[in-house]
Amino acid sequence: MSEIKSRPEDTIQRPRPRIQSLSDLIFGLALSIGALNLITSKPADTAALFGSIATFGFSFLILIFVWFRYTEIMSVLPVETTKTRALNTIMLFLVAIEPYLFNQISFGFTAAVSPTLPQIDASATYALDLGAIWAILAAFTHILTIEEKKLVAPDLIRKYRLMRNLEIVVAAIFFVSILPQFWDIMIGNTSLRYVLWALTFFVRRTTNLYGRLVQRRSRNRN
């Protein structure tokens, strides 16, 4: 007891939120559930086999990109505030139900779990889920861009502002794709709604390229 009392106040151990461990677990489970669905599928031919892999790959890439952005943000964003904790909880719930919602969609390669559920409604619900996830990521990134909080180095503020704007664009694409006309318009044999979803990968690629450009500029200045 005397040793504890003699220690300075700032060295006393305090409870730390373990939301990061929970987050990693939920992302891992979401990815694992998608893989289990792939294992249980019984493709009738080679085309169905590669179709199932491509379908799983789409969901995998979406979750892994979200996880990359999430871990980068959370490495510097404090989660002790009520607002941040609430948004984090909502986002983890949306990530947890992503495999279930994705499994309701048929891209033409595999049959949906519920054949009676209209695909226009199933895909719209999935788009709403992903749009909300990216909107929350944009909200987190916006917090990092507030100069008064001093959460990131001043020379990185511009980078995070661009990332926030691109995350807003991704969220907007998913939300806009919910409109019925984007389901009705077909490009080949694919609904325009699915095409819009695919475009989000190119938007995120822009973020990665800009991040590398910023790092090169910083190295050249040093």
N, C-alpha and C positions, 0 to 999 in steps of 0.2 A: 504494500500500500504506500509506504514512504517513497519508494522509487517512482511510482506513478505520479504522486503529488509533486515530486521534485522536477519532473520533466516539464519543459516549456509547453504552453498551451497549444502551440502550433504543431508540436510533434506527437500529440496524443492521437491515436488512431481513431478515425471516425468511420461509421458505416458508409459504404459507397454503393450506389445503385448498380445492380447486376443486370440491367436491361440489355447491355451489349451481349452477354451470354445467352439470354433468352432470345434475342434477335437472331443470333447465329443459329440457334436451335430451330427456330421457326423457318428460316430460310432453308436450312438443311432438310427439314421435314417436307417442305413444299417441293423441293427438287427430288427428294426420294419418292414421294407419292407419284410424281410424274413418271419416274423410272419404273415403279411397280406397275403402273397402268400399261406401260409399254411391254413389260414382261408377260402380263396376263393376256395380251392381245394375241389372236391366232390368225395371222394373215393367210389369205387363201392362195396368193401367188406372189411373185417377186415384186410386181408393181405395188401391191398392198403393203409388202414388207418395207420398201423404201418410202412409201407414203407415210407409214406409221412413224418411221424414224424422222422424216422431215417434219411431221406434225409435232412430235416431241421436241425436236430441236428448236422449233419456234418458241414454244413455252419455256424451254431451258434458257434460251438466249435472253428472253424478256426478264426472267427472274435473275439471271446472273448479272445483267446490266444494272438492274435495280439494286442488287446487292453491292456491286462495285461502287455505285454512287452513294449508297447508304453508308457503307463503311468509311468512305472518304469523308463524308460530312460529319459522321459521328465521332471521328477521330479528333475533331476540334470543337464540336458543338456540345455545350453542357446540357445534360438531360435532367437537371435537378428542378427546373422551373415547371410549374403546373401546366402551362401551355405546351411546352415541348413534350412533356411526358404524355399528355393527352393525345397529341398528334401522333406520337410514336406508337401508342397503344392502338389507335385507329389504323395506322398503317400496317402494323403487324397482323391485325385481324384481316385486312384486305389481302395481304400476302398469303395468309393461311388458307383463305378460301379460293385463291387463284387456281390451284389444280382442279378443284371441284367444278368451278365455272368453266374452265378450259375444256374439261372432259365432256361438257354438254354440247360442245360445238363439233360439227362435222365439216371438214374442209373438202370433202369429196373423196378423201383417201380412206377414211374409217367412218364407221357408223357412230352416231352419238349415243350416249348412255340412255337418254330418254328420247326415243324416236317420236313420241307424241308432242314433245315440246317444240314449238315453232322456232326455227333457227334464227329468224329475225330477232326474236326476243332473247334467245340464249346469247347470241353474239353481242347484242346491245348491252346486256347485263355485264358481260365480260369487258366490253369497252369502258363501261362506267367504272368498273373495279380498277382497271389499269389507269384510267384518267385520274381517278382519285389518288392513286399511289403516286403518280408523277406530280400531281398538284401539291401533295404534302412534301415531296422532295424539294419542290421549288420553294415552298414556304421555309423549309429548313435552310436551304441555300441563301435565301433572302436574309435570314438572320445573320449569316456569316458576312454579308455585304454591308451591314450597318457599321460604319466606321467607329461610332462611339463605343461599341462593345469591344473593339480591338481583339477579335477572336482570331483573325488571320493577319499576316503581314500586309502592310499598306500596298506593296507592289503586286499583291495577289487579288486585291479587291476587284480589279477590272476582269480578271479571269472568272471569278465567282459570279460576277454580275452577268457575264455572258452565259455561264452555265445555268444560272437561274432563268434567264430568258429562254434558253433552248429547252429547259425542262417545262416551262410554261407552254412552249410551242407543242411539245410532245403531248402534254396533258390535253391541250386544246384539240389536237388531231383526234385523240381517242374520243373526246366528248362530242366533237362535230360528227364523227363517224356514226354516232347513234342515230342521227336523223334518218328516217325511213328511205329517203331518196338515194342515199349512199348504199343501201342494201339492194334496191331495185336496179340500179345501174350496173351492168355487167361489162367486164373487160375480158373478152374471151369467155371462159367458163368460170371466171372468178368474180365475186362481188367486189364492187369498188370499196366497200367497207374493209375488206381484207387487204386490199392494195394500200389503203391509207395506213393500216397498221404496219405494213412492211416498210413504208416510207419513214417511220419513226427510227428505224435502225440507221438510216443515213443522217438523220438529225443528230443522233447521239454520236455518230462517227465524227461529225463536225466538232463536237465538244472535245473529243479525244485529240484531234489534230491541233486544235487551238491550244490545248493544254501543253502539248509537246512544244509548240512554237513559243509559248511563254517561258517554258523552262530553258530553251535554247537562248532566248534573249537575256534571261537572267544570268546564265553562264557566261555569255559574251561580255556583259557588263562587269562581272567579277574578274 
